[in-house]
Amino acid sequence: MANNKQIKIMEVCGTHTMAISKYGLRKHFKNTELISGPGCPVCVTPSGRLEQCVSLAKKQNVIITTFGDMLRVPAVTSTLEKEAGKGADIRIVYSAYESLETALKNPSKDVVFIGAGFETTAPLAAFIIQEAYKKKVLNFSVFSMFKTVFPALEAIASSKDLKVDGFILPGNVASVTGYKNFAFLAEKHNIPCVVTGFFAKEIKEAVNMLKLLISSGKAAIVNKYESAVSAEGNLKAKEMLTDVFDLKDDVWRGFGIIKQSGFGIKDKYKAFDAEKKFKLKPVKEKKDKCICGDIMKGKALPANCLLFAKACTPQNPVGPCMVSSEGVCAAYYKYN
């Protein structure tokens, strides 16, 4: 590869996106464009699924528990924050287990944990579902919006209109799944990958390693996060995922339906599946001028959005990429 050829490297994880913006790393490398991928779980959640959360919040005798990022993300008609202002019982938790404790303390209420995330947080939800099953806490359920990252990466790697030369892989996901599960990117798509941590030095080393692999024409997966990541990953966490969840076709913001990409709760635990328990109906995704979907596919930058830093700000977000602490637009707004 010629030294002056522009290359594209995608960081998959939203935490990497924040770190890259914070430390100004996009300006650090010559002839290298660092683009963001679908690594923000809140951002890839479609507005239709969020509207189902809003409908849950409106029900009588229901307590919604969720992480803070989910509160302000616009659904189709409202947000969880607005519903809380109208009197809905919505509580921020800092651990999934807090949701189960809330159910135990409020036996006359139905407690629903709103869960979104990848393989990093899905095992925690699997654990509390297993605990609820063992303890027969029937007033507790989980609304699962958990996703597996691999099908989305397959969609990006297979894309004809987006050429990615290398991937910075999420060390947090790989710590659970193992890095060898990402090998298809190198073996099938001939795209080199590096698993790394989240400090500036680690990310710089990953980019330099990728540039070396790309220039030599070598497609390989390199684990630069050996302190946390192994080839096999966390076997106990993977066992919990297999026990509680089945993979199902799921909708991703900006991508549409991606086959076998969502974690659906198995029939064994259907009593703890909020979607089945409350017989929630599908809701079509809201159409607006927000281009968050294209940004997470690496096809656009926040500056390409007509709403960015104008109609869409952290104080008045139009899309999830401006809301989430891992959102691309939030990172650009804060640091760029």
C-alpha contacts under 8 A as a table, 3 or more apart, distances in Angstrom:
res1	aa1	res2	aa2	distance
1	M	5	K	7.03
1	M	214	I	7.44
1	M	215	S	4.98
1	M	216	S	7.29
1	M	217	G	7.61
2	A	5	K	5.49
2	A	215	S	7.65
3	N	215	S	7.95
4	N	31	N	6.15
5	K	31	N	6.28
6	Q	31	N	4.53
6	Q	32	T	5.61
6	Q	33	E	7.19
7	I	31	N	6.37
7	I	32	T	5.02
7	I	33	E	6.12
7	I	164	V	7.81
7	I	165	D	6.13
8	K	32	T	6.01
8	K	33	E	4.85
8	K	34	L	6.03
8	K	35	I	6.88
8	K	163	K	7.39
8	K	164	V	5.37
8	K	165	D	5.31
8	K	166	G	6.75
9	I	32	T	7.22
9	I	33	E	6.19
9	I	34	L	5.02
9	I	35	I	6.14
9	I	164	V	6.09
9	I	165	D	5.76
9	I	166	G	4.74
9	I	167	F	5.59
9	I	168	I	7.10
9	I	207	V	7.81
10	M	34	L	5.77
10	M	35	I	4.74
10	M	36	S	5.46
10	M	37	G	6.07
10	M	164	V	6.72
10	M	166	G	6.40
10	M	167	F	4.95
10	M	168	I	6.07
10	M	298	G	7.42
11	E	14	G	7.89
11	E	16	H	6.41
11	E	17	T	6.70
11	E	34	L	7.01
11	E	35	I	6.38
11	E	36	S	5.29
11	E	37	G	5.94
11	E	167	F	5.93
11	E	168	I	4.59
11	E	169	L	6.47
11	E	170	P	7.79
12	V	16	H	7.47
12	V	36	S	6.27
12	V	37	G	4.55
12	V	38	P	6.03
12	V	39	G	4.96
12	V	167	F	7.06
12	V	168	I	6.24
12	V	169	L	5.76
12	V	170	P	6.22
13	C	16	H	5.26
13	C	17	T	6.51
13	C	36	S	7.84
13	C	37	G	6.92
13	C	38	P	7.18
13	C	39	G	4.09
13	C	40	C	6.59
13	C	169	L	7.05
13	C	170	P	5.26
14	G	17	T	4.83
14	G	18	M	6.33
14	G	36	S	7.75
14	G	37	G	7.80
14	G	38	P	7.74
14	G	39	G	4.91
14	G	40	C	4.94
14	G	326	E	4.49
14	G	327	G	6.29
14	G	328	V	7.16
15	T	18	M	5.17
15	T	19	A	6.28
15	T	198	F	7.03
15	T	326	E	5.63
16	H	19	A	5.05
16	H	20	I	5.98
16	H	170	P	7.67
16	H	198	F	5.90
16	H	203	I	7.84
17	T	20	I	5.19
17	T	21	S	6.25
17	T	36	S	6.43
17	T	326	E	7.11
17	T	327	G	7.87
17	T	328	V	6.54
17	T	331	A	7.06
18	M	21	S	5.25
18	M	22	K	5.97
18	M	326	E	6.27
18	M	327	G	7.79
18	M	328	V	7.42
18	M	331	A	5.35
19	A	22	K	4.97
19	A	23	Y	6.06
19	A	198	F	6.71
19	A	199	F	7.05
19	A	200	A	6.77
20	I	23	Y	5.50
20	I	24	G	5.92
20	I	25	L	5.07
20	I	26	R	6.67
20	I	200	A	7.20
20	I	203	I	7.81
21	S	24	G	5.09
21	S	25	L	6.53
21	S	26	R	7.19
21	S	331	A	6.10
21	S	332	Y	6.59
21	S	335	Y	5.79
21	S	336	N	6.83
22	K	25	L	7.91
22	K	331	A	7.59
22	K	335	Y	5.68
23	Y	200	A	6.61
24	G	27	K	6.08
24	G	28	H	7.04
24	G	335	Y	7.94
25	L	28	H	4.89
25	L	29	F	7.23
25	L	200	A	7.80
25	L	204	K	7.66
26	R	29	F	6.58
26	R	32	T	7.95
26	R	33	E	6.93
26	R	34	L	6.05
27	K	30	K	7.63
29	F	32	T	5.68
35	I	298	G	5.61
36	S	39	G	7.96
36	S	295	I	7.12
36	S	296	M	6.00
36	S	297	K	7.37
36	S	298	G	5.59
36	S	328	V	7.05
37	G	295	I	7.58
37	G	296	M	4.67
37	G	297	K	5.51
37	G	298	G	5.77
38	P	41	P	7.62
38	P	43	C	7.78
38	P	44	V	6.62
38	P	152	A	7.42
38	P	296	M	4.75
38	P	297	K	6.33
39	G	149	V	7.74
39	G	296	M	7.75
40	C	43	C	5.23
40	C	44	V	6.48
40	C	117	G	7.88
40	C	324	S	7.67
40	C	326	E	5.70
40	C	327	G	6.15
41	P	44	V	5.43
41	P	45	T	6.47
41	P	116	A	5.97
41	P	117	G	4.76
41	P	118	F	6.66
41	P	146	F	7.88
41	P	147	K	7.84
42	V	45	T	5.40
42	V	69	D	7.29
42	V	70	M	6.72
42	V	73	V	7.96
42	V	116	A	6.46
42	V	117	G	7.24
42	V	320	P	6.58
42	V	324	S	6.49
43	C	46	P	7.81
43	C	253	R	7.23
43	C	292	C	7.48
43	C	319	G	7.96
43	C	320	P	4.89
43	C	321	C	5.47
43	C	324	S	7.06
43	C	327	G	6.64
44	V	252	W	5.22
44	V	253	R	4.66
44	V	254	G	7.37
44	V	293	G	7.39
44	V	296	M	7.86
45	T	49	R	6.85
45	T	50	L	7.29
45	T	116	A	7.67
45	T	145	M	7.24
45	T	251	V	7.64
45	T	252	W	5.85
45	T	253	R	5.68
46	P	49	R	5.59
46	P	50	L	6.63
46	P	251	V	6.80
46	P	252	W	5.91
46	P	253	R	4.64
46	P	285	E	6.23
47	S	50	L	4.93
47	S	51	E	6.09
47	S	74	P	6.82
47	S	75	A	4.47
47	S	76	V	5.74
47	S	253	R	7.78
47	S	284	K	7.85
47	S	285	E	5.13
47	S	286	K	5.95
48	G	51	E	5.02
48	G	52	Q	6.60
48	G	75	A	6.54
48	G	76	V	6.40
48	G	282	P	7.14
48	G	283	V	4.64
48	G	284	K	5.14
48	G	285	E	4.41
48	G	286	K	6.79
49	R	52	Q	5.17
49	R	53	C	6.76
49	R	75	A	7.74
49	R	145	M	7.78
49	R	282	P	7.50
49	R	283	V	6.78
49	R	285	E	7.86
50	L	53	C	4.99
50	L	54	V	6.44
50	L	73	V	7.96
50	L	74	P	7.62
50	L	75	A	5.00
50	L	76	V	7.59
51	E	54	V	4.87
51	E	55	S	6.26
51	E	75	A	4.89
51	E	76	V	5.65
51	E	77	T	7.06
51	E	78	S	7.45
51	E	79	T	7.93
51	E	283	V	6.92
52	Q	55	S	5.01
52	Q	56	L	6.33
52	Q	280	L	6.77
52	Q	281	K	7.62
52	Q	282	P	7.52
52	Q	283	V	7.06
53	C	56	L	5.04
53	C	57	A	6.31
53	C	80	L	7.57
53	C	114	I	7.36
53	C	143	F	7.92
54	V	57	A	5.05
54	V	58	K	6.46
54	V	75	A	7.53
54	V	78	S	7.02
54	V	79	T	6.60
54	V	80	L	5.89
54	V	83	E	7.25
55	S	58	K	5.24
55	S	59	K	6.84
56	L	59	K	5.48
56	L	62	V	7.38
56	L	64	I	7.73
57	A	62	V	6.71
57	A	63	I	7.24
57	A	64	I	6.24
57	A	80	L	7.26
57	A	83	E	6.96
57	A	88	A	5.86
57	A	89	D	7.16
57	A	90	I	7.19
58	K	62	V	7.96
58	K	83	E	7.26
58	K	88	A	6.26
59	K	62	V	5.89
61	N	108	S	7.65
61	N	109	K	5.07
61	N	110	D	6.27
62	V	89	D	6.99
62	V	109	K	5.66
62	V	110	D	4.77
62	V	111	V	5.82
62	V	112	V	7.28
63	I	88	A	7.76
63	I	89	D	5.09
63	I	90	I	5.89
63	I	91	R	7.43
63	I	109	K	6.75
63	I	110	D	6.12
63	I	111	V	4.70
63	I	112	V	6.23
64	I	89	D	6.25
64	I	90	I	4.57
64	I	91	R	6.08
64	I	111	V	5.97
64	I	112	V	5.04
64	I	113	F	6.10
64	I	114	I	7.08
65	T	90	I	5.85
65	T	91	R	4.81
65	T	92	I	5.74
65	T	93	V	6.23
65	T	99	S	6.02
65	T	111	V	7.19
65	T	112	V	6.08
65	T	113	F	4.81
65	T	114	I	6.21
66	T	70	M	6.84
66	T	71	L	7.81
66	T	90	I	7.71
66	T	91	R	6.50
66	T	92	I	5.20
66	T	93	V	5.72
66	T	113	F	5.80
66	T	114	I	5.11
66	T	115	G	6.88
67	F	70	M	6.09
67	F	71	L	7.69
67	F	92	I	5.37
67	F	93	V	5.47
67	F	94	Y	6.31
67	F	114	I	7.87
68	G	71	L	5.71
68	G	92	I	5.62
68	G	93	V	7.43
69	D	72	R	6.70
69	D	73	V	7.36
69	D	323	V	6.79
69	D	324	S	5.33
69	D	325	S	6.90
70	M	73	V	5.65
70	M	80	L	7.51
70	M	324	S	7.69
71	L	79	T	6.50
71	L	80	L	4.89
71	L	81	E	4.98
72	R	79	T	5.79
72	R	80	L	6.47
72	R	81	E	5.61
72	R	317	P	7.91
72	R	323	V	6.65
73	V	79	T	6.11
73	V	80	L	7.74
73	V	317	P	7.64
73	V	319	G	6.76
73	V	320	P	5.33
73	V	323	V	6.21
73	V	324	S	7.94
74	P	77	T	7.72
74	P	78	S	6.13
74	P	79	T	5.10
74	P	317	P	7.84
74	P	318	V	6.76
74	P	319	G	6.51
74	P	320	P	7.10
75	A	78	S	5.48
75	A	79	T	5.65
75	A	286	K	7.48
76	V	285	E	6.97
76	V	286	K	5.31
78	S	82	K	6.44
78	S	83	E	7.27
79	T	82	K	5.24
79	T	83	E	6.39
80	L	83	E	5.02
80	L	84	A	6.13
80	L	90	I	7.49
81	E	84	A	5.08
81	E	85	G	6.39
82	K	85	G	4.98
82	K	86	K	6.48
83	E	86	K	4.97
83	E	87	G	6.52
83	E	88	A	5.52
84	A	87	G	5.15
84	A	88	A	4.51
84	A	89	D	6.23
84	A	90	I	5.88
85	G	88	A	7.11
93	V	96	A	6.97
93	V	98	E	6.19
93	V	99	S	7.01
94	Y	98	E	7.27
95	S	98	E	5.43
95	S	99	S	7.53
96	A	99	S	5.57
96	A	100	L	7.34
96	A	113	F	7.52
96	A	124	L	6.47
96	A	125	A	6.43
96	A	128	I	7.15
97	Y	100	L	5.27
97	Y	101	E	6.42
97	Y	124	L	7.90
97	Y	128	I	6.17
98	E	101	E	4.98
98	E	102	T	6.11
99	S	102	T	5.02
99	S	103	A	6.44
99	S	111	V	7.21
99	S	112	V	7.55
99	S	113	F	6.09
100	L	103	A	5.09
100	L	104	L	6.37
100	L	111	V	7.89
100	L	128	I	6.76
100	L	132	A	7.21
100	L	140	F	6.67
101	E	104	L	5.04
101	E	105	K	6.24
102	T	105	K	5.13
102	T	106	N	6.12
102	T	111	V	7.13
103	A	106	N	5.07
103	A	107	P	6.07
103	A	109	K	7.30
103	A	110	D	7.07
103	A	111	V	5.43
103	A	137	V	7.36
103	A	139	N	6.29
103	A	140	F	5.74
104	L	107	P	5.88
104	L	137	V	7.08
106	N	109	K	5.60
106	N	110	D	7.99
107	P	110	D	7.57
107	P	139	N	6.54
108	S	139	N	7.71
109	K	139	N	6.56
110	D	139	N	4.64
110	D	140	F	5.94
110	D	141	S	7.78
111	V	139	N	6.07
111	V	140	F	4.90
111	V	141	S	6.42
112	V	140	F	5.97
112	V	141	S	4.96
112	V	142	V	5.43
112	V	143	F	6.71
112	V	274	A	6.76
113	F	140	F	7.91
113	F	141	S	6.39
113	F	142	V	4.73
113	F	143	F	6.10
114	I	142	V	6.13
114	I	143	F	5.02
114	I	144	S	6.70
114	I	145	M	7.68
115	G	122	A	7.88
115	G	125	A	7.35
115	G	142	V	6.81
115	G	143	F	5.99
115	G	144	S	5.24
115	G	145	M	5.70
115	G	146	F	6.40
116	A	121	T	7.79
116	A	122	A	7.81
116	A	144	S	6.64
116	A	145	M	4.71
116	A	146	F	4.72
116	A	147	K	7.53
117	G	120	T	6.97
117	G	121	T	5.57
117	G	122	A	6.32
117	G	145	M	7.12
117	G	146	F	4.85
117	G	147	K	6.22
118	F	121	T	5.91
118	F	122	A	5.98
118	F	146	F	5.69
118	F	147	K	5.02
118	F	148	T	5.38
118	F	149	V	6.46
118	F	173	V	7.26
119	E	122	A	5.25
119	E	123	P	6.70
119	E	146	F	7.96
119	E	147	K	7.34
119	E	148	T	6.17
119	E	149	V	7.70
119	E	173	V	5.66
119	E	176	V	6.60
119	E	177	T	7.14
120	T	123	P	6.83
120	T	172	N	6.31
120	T	173	V	5.29
120	T	176	V	6.58
121	T	124	L	5.42
121	T	125	A	6.84
122	A	125	A	5.16
122	A	126	A	6.23
122	A	146	F	6.10
122	A	241	L	7.15
123	P	126	A	4.82
123	P	127	F	6.13
123	P	237	A	5.58
123	P	238	K	7.37
123	P	240	M	6.17
123	P	241	L	5.70
124	L	127	F	5.08
124	L	128	I	6.48
125	A	128	I	5.29
125	A	129	I	6.18
125	A	142	V	7.65
126	A	129	I	5.16
126	A	130	Q	6.20
126	A	240	M	5.93
126	A	241	L	6.09
126	A	244	V	5.70
126	A	245	F	7.57
127	F	130	Q	5.09
127	F	131	E	6.20
127	F	240	M	6.73
128	I	131	E	4.84
128	I	132	A	5.99
129	I	132	A	5.04
129	I	133	Y	6.11
129	I	141	S	7.60
129	I	142	V	7.61
129	I	244	V	7.56
129	I	269	Y	7.40
129	I	272	F	6.71
130	Q	133	Y	5.06
130	Q	134	K	6.23
130	Q	244	V	7.47
131	E	134	K	5.09
131	E	135	K	6.07
132	A	135	K	5.18
132	A	136	K	5.52
132	A	137	V	4.91
132	A	138	L	7.29
132	A	140	F	7.11
132	A	272	F	7.75
133	Y	136	K	5.00
133	Y	137	V	6.68
133	Y	138	L	7.97
133	Y	269	Y	7.11
133	Y	272	F	7.83
137	V	140	F	5.87
138	L	141	S	7.62
138	L	271	A	6.97
138	L	272	F	7.13
140	F	272	F	6.22
141	S	271	A	7.27
141	S	272	F	4.03
141	S	273	D	5.37
141	S	274	A	5.13
141	S	277	K	7.99
142	V	272	F	6.03
142	V	273	D	5.39
142	V	274	A	5.29
143	F	273	D	6.28
143	F	274	A	4.94
143	F	275	E	6.01
144	S	263	F	6.97
144	S	264	G	6.68
144	S	265	I	7.35
144	S	273	D	7.59
144	S	274	A	7.88
144	S	275	E	7.95
145	M	262	G	7.12
145	M	263	F	7.16
146	F	262	G	5.98
146	F	263	F	5.36
146	F	264	G	7.94
147	K	250	D	7.98
147	K	261	S	5.65
147	K	262	G	4.31
147	K	263	F	5.55
148	T	151	P	6.98
148	T	152	A	7.94
148	T	261	S	5.32
148	T	262	G	6.12
148	T	263	F	7.15
149	V	152	A	5.55
149	V	153	L	6.46
149	V	261	S	7.26
150	F	153	L	5.15
150	F	154	E	6.21
150	F	182	F	7.38
150	F	261	S	7.61
151	P	154	E	4.87
151	P	155	A	6.21
151	P	258	I	6.82
151	P	259	K	7.27
151	P	260	Q	7.25
151	P	261	S	5.78
152	A	155	A	5.01
152	A	156	I	6.34
152	A	258	I	7.07
152	A	261	S	7.48
153	L	156	I	5.03
153	L	157	A	5.97
154	E	157	A	5.11
154	E	158	S	5.97
154	E	185	L	7.51
155	A	158	S	5.19
155	A	159	S	6.10
156	I	159	S	5.10
156	I	162	L	7.25
156	I	297	K	7.00
157	A	163	K	7.69
157	A	164	V	7.05
157	A	185	L	7.12
157	A	189	H	6.56
158	S	189	H	7.53
159	S	162	L	5.61
159	S	163	K	7.37
160	K	163	K	7.20
162	L	298	G	7.53
162	L	299	K	6.89
164	V	167	F	7.49
164	V	191	I	7.60
165	D	191	I	6.00
165	D	192	P	7.27
165	D	214	I	7.07
166	G	191	I	5.51
166	G	192	P	5.10
166	G	193	C	5.65
166	G	210	L	6.33
166	G	214	I	7.45
167	F	191	I	7.43
167	F	192	P	6.59
167	F	193	C	4.68
167	F	194	V	6.48
167	F	210	L	7.87
168	I	193	C	5.94
168	I	194	V	5.22
168	I	195	V	6.07
168	I	196	T	7.05
168	I	206	A	6.89
168	I	207	V	7.48
169	L	174	A	7.72
169	L	193	C	6.60
169	L	194	V	5.81
169	L	195	V	4.61
169	L	196	T	6.58
170	P	173	V	5.53
170	P	174	A	6.20
170	P	195	V	6.14
170	P	196	T	6.63
170	P	197	G	7.44
171	G	174	A	5.01
171	G	175	S	5.97
171	G	195	V	5.60
171	G	196	T	5.26
171	G	197	G	5.49
171	G	198	F	7.94
171	G	225	Y	6.62
171	G	228	A	7.51
171	G	229	V	6.78
172	N	175	S	5.21
172	N	176	V	7.06
172	N	197	G	7.88
173	V	176	V	5.49
173	V	177	T	6.23
173	V	178	G	7.91
174	A	177	T	4.93
174	A	178	G	4.73
174	A	179	Y	5.15
174	A	195	V	7.49
174	A	229	V	6.06
174	A	230	S	7.82
174	A	233	G	6.67
175	S	178	G	5.64
175	S	179	Y	7.52
175	S	228	A	5.77
175	S	229	V	4.41
175	S	230	S	6.72
175	S	233	G	5.28
175	S	234	N	6.47
176	V	229	V	7.80
176	V	233	G	4.76
176	V	234	N	4.63
176	V	235	L	7.59
176	V	237	A	6.61
176	V	238	K	7.02
177	T	181	N	6.74
177	T	232	E	6.70
177	T	233	G	4.81
177	T	234	N	6.51
177	T	238	K	7.01
178	G	181	N	6.15
178	G	229	V	6.37
178	G	230	S	5.45
178	G	231	A	4.66
178	G	232	E	4.35
178	G	233	G	3.58
178	G	234	N	7.09
179	Y	182	F	5.67
179	Y	183	A	7.27
179	Y	195	V	7.30
179	Y	223	N	7.09
179	Y	229	V	6.91
179	Y	230	S	6.39
179	Y	231	A	5.00
179	Y	232	E	6.98
179	Y	233	G	7.14
180	K	183	A	5.16
180	K	221	I	7.99
180	K	231	A	5.19
180	K	232	E	6.87
181	N	184	F	7.13
182	F	185	L	6.06
182	F	186	A	7.95
182	F	221	I	7.66
183	A	186	A	5.50
183	A	187	E	6.07
183	A	220	A	7.64
183	A	221	I	6.19
184	F	187	E	4.89
184	F	188	K	5.09
184	F	189	H	6.91
185	L	188	K	5.75
185	L	189	H	5.13
185	L	190	N	6.40
185	L	191	I	5.54
185	L	192	P	7.13
185	L	193	C	7.43
186	A	189	H	5.56
186	A	190	N	4.45
186	A	191	I	4.60
186	A	192	P	5.29
186	A	193	C	6.97
186	A	219	A	5.08
186	A	220	A	5.27
186	A	221	I	6.43
187	E	190	N	5.68
187	E	191	I	7.77
187	E	219	A	7.25
187	E	220	A	7.50
190	N	219	A	5.17
190	N	220	A	7.89
191	I	219	A	5.34
191	I	220	A	7.32
192	P	210	L	6.62
192	P	213	L	6.64
192	P	214	I	7.00
192	P	218	K	7.00
192	P	219	A	4.31
192	P	220	A	4.82
192	P	221	I	5.82
193	C	210	L	6.78
193	C	219	A	7.68
193	C	220	A	6.32
193	C	221	I	4.70
193	C	222	V	6.29
194	V	206	A	5.92
194	V	209	M	7.51
194	V	210	L	6.80
194	V	221	I	5.70
194	V	222	V	4.74
194	V	223	N	5.89
194	V	224	K	6.66
195	V	206	A	7.49
195	V	221	I	7.68
195	V	222	V	6.28
195	V	223	N	4.87
195	V	224	K	5.57
195	V	225	Y	6.12
196	T	202	E	6.24
196	T	203	I	6.59
196	T	206	A	6.44
196	T	223	N	6.80
196	T	224	K	5.09
196	T	225	Y	4.81
197	G	202	E	5.75
197	G	203	I	6.83
197	G	224	K	7.72
197	G	225	Y	5.87
198	F	202	E	6.41
198	F	203	I	6.46
199	F	202	E	5.28
199	F	203	I	6.32
200	A	203	I	5.19
200	A	204	K	6.11
201	K	204	K	5.18
201	K	205	E	6.21
202	E	205	E	5.17
202	E	206	A	6.22
202	E	224	K	7.92
203	I	206	A	4.98
203	I	207	V	6.24
204	K	207	V	5.16
204	K	208	N	6.17
205	E	208	N	5.13
205	E	209	M	6.07
206	A	209	M	5.07
206	A	210	L	6.15
206	A	224	K	7.25
207	V	210	L	5.03
207	V	211	K	6.14
208	N	211	K	5.09
208	N	212	L	6.24
209	M	212	L	5.10
209	M	213	L	6.26
210	L	213	L	5.02
210	L	214	I	5.99
211	K	214	I	5.06
211	K	215	S	5.98
212	L	215	S	5.23
212	L	216	S	6.20
213	L	216	S	5.21
213	L	217	G	6.08
213	L	218	K	5.09
213	L	219	A	6.70
213	L	220	A	7.64
214	I	217	G	5.03
214	I	218	K	6.19
214	I	219	A	7.39
215	S	218	K	7.79
223	N	226	E	6.30
223	N	229	V	7.44
225	Y	228	A	5.93
225	Y	229	V	5.75
226	E	229	V	5.09
226	E	230	S	6.52
229	V	233	G	6.39
230	S	233	G	5.23
232	E	235	L	7.18
234	N	237	A	5.45
234	N	238	K	6.33
235	L	238	K	5.08
235	L	239	E	6.10
236	K	239	E	5.05
236	K	240	M	6.40
237	A	240	M	5.19
237	A	241	L	6.39
238	K	241	L	5.05
238	K	242	T	6.21
239	E	242	T	5.14
239	E	243	D	6.13
240	M	243	D	5.06
240	M	244	V	6.18
241	L	244	V	5.46
241	L	245	F	5.57
242	T	245	F	5.65
242	T	246	D	7.01
244	V	265	I	5.95
244	V	266	K	5.76
244	V	268	K	7.86
244	V	269	Y	7.01
245	F	263	F	5.52
245	F	264	G	5.31
245	F	265	I	4.61
245	F	266	K	5.24
246	D	263	F	5.78
246	D	264	G	5.21
246	D	265	I	6.25
246	D	266	K	5.85
247	L	260	Q	5.06
247	L	261	S	6.20
247	L	262	G	5.44
247	L	263	F	4.98
247	L	264	G	5.95
248	K	259	K	6.75
248	K	260	Q	4.44
248	K	261	S	6.02
248	K	262	G	5.08
248	K	263	F	6.31
248	K	264	G	6.05
249	D	257	I	6.50
249	D	258	I	5.81
249	D	259	K	4.20
249	D	260	Q	4.47
249	D	261	S	5.63
249	D	262	G	5.96
250	D	257	I	5.32
250	D	258	I	5.62
250	D	259	K	6.45
250	D	260	Q	6.94
250	D	261	S	5.72
250	D	262	G	5.07
251	V	255	F	7.31
251	V	256	G	5.09
251	V	257	I	4.23
251	V	258	I	6.20
252	W	255	F	5.21
252	W	256	G	5.19
252	W	257	I	6.20
252	W	258	I	6.98
253	R	256	G	6.21
253	R	292	C	7.86
253	R	293	G	5.48
254	G	292	C	7.12
254	G	293	G	3.53
254	G	294	D	6.00
254	G	296	M	7.57
254	G	297	K	7.45
255	F	258	I	7.14
255	F	293	G	6.91
255	F	297	K	7.89
258	I	261	S	5.81
265	I	269	Y	6.54
265	I	270	K	6.64
265	I	273	D	6.25
266	K	269	Y	5.61
266	K	270	K	6.30
267	D	270	K	4.69
269	Y	272	F	5.63
269	Y	273	D	6.86
270	K	273	D	4.92
270	K	276	K	6.88
270	K	277	K	7.51
271	A	274	A	7.91
271	A	276	K	7.86
271	A	277	K	6.49
272	F	277	K	7.28
273	D	276	K	5.53
273	D	277	K	5.94
274	A	277	K	4.83
274	A	278	F	5.84
274	A	279	K	7.90
275	E	278	F	5.72
275	E	279	K	5.76
275	E	280	L	5.32
276	K	279	K	4.84
276	K	280	L	6.78
289	K	306	L	7.91
289	K	307	L	7.53
290	C	293	G	7.96
290	C	305	C	6.96
290	C	307	L	6.99
290	C	318	V	6.80
290	C	319	G	6.02
291	I	294	D	5.45
291	I	295	I	6.36
291	I	300	A	7.87
291	I	305	C	6.22
292	C	295	I	5.02
292	C	296	M	6.26
292	C	319	G	6.59
292	C	320	P	7.27
292	C	321	C	5.91
293	G	296	M	5.33
293	G	297	K	6.43
294	D	297	K	5.05
294	D	298	G	6.43
294	D	299	K	5.24
294	D	300	A	5.58
295	I	298	G	5.23
295	I	299	K	5.72
295	I	300	A	4.60
295	I	301	L	5.56
295	I	302	P	6.83
295	I	328	V	7.64
296	M	299	K	7.51
296	M	300	A	7.94
296	M	328	V	7.77
297	K	300	A	7.69
298	G	301	L	7.55
300	A	304	N	6.23
301	L	304	N	5.35
301	L	305	C	7.34
302	P	305	C	5.47
302	P	308	F	6.24
302	P	328	V	7.35
302	P	329	C	5.56
302	P	332	Y	7.14
303	A	306	L	7.54
303	A	308	F	6.41
304	N	308	F	7.95
305	C	308	F	5.42
306	L	310	K	7.73
307	L	310	K	5.36
307	L	311	A	4.95
307	L	312	C	5.22
308	F	311	A	6.64
308	F	312	C	5.18
308	F	313	T	6.85
308	F	329	C	7.55
309	A	312	C	5.43
309	A	313	T	5.16
309	A	333	Y	6.97
310	K	313	T	6.57
311	A	316	N	7.39
311	A	317	P	7.83
311	A	318	V	7.44
312	C	316	N	5.79
312	C	317	P	4.79
312	C	318	V	5.20
312	C	319	G	7.56
312	C	322	M	7.36
313	T	316	N	5.04
313	T	317	P	5.08
313	T	318	V	7.65
313	T	322	M	6.66
313	T	333	Y	7.88
314	P	317	P	5.34
314	P	322	M	5.84
314	P	323	V	6.21
314	P	330	A	6.91
317	P	320	P	7.26
317	P	322	M	5.70
317	P	323	V	6.13
318	V	322	M	7.38
319	G	322	M	5.93
319	G	323	V	6.96
320	P	323	V	4.87
320	P	324	S	6.07
320	P	327	G	6.98
321	C	324	S	6.01
321	C	326	E	7.77
321	C	327	G	4.20
321	C	328	V	5.51
321	C	329	C	5.10
321	C	330	A	6.28
322	M	327	G	5.82
322	M	328	V	7.08
322	M	329	C	4.81
322	M	330	A	4.42
323	V	327	G	6.59
323	V	330	A	6.52
324	S	327	G	4.76
324	S	330	A	6.95
325	S	330	A	6.87
325	S	331	A	7.83
326	E	330	A	7.36
326	E	331	A	7.26
327	G	330	A	5.20
327	G	331	A	6.25
328	V	331	A	5.12
328	V	332	Y	6.25
329	C	332	Y	5.08
329	C	333	Y	5.91
330	A	333	Y	5.11
330	A	334	K	6.07
331	A	334	K	5.28
331	A	335	Y	5.99
331	A	336	N	7.47
332	Y	335	Y	5.38
332	Y	336	N	4.73
333	Y	336	N	5.84
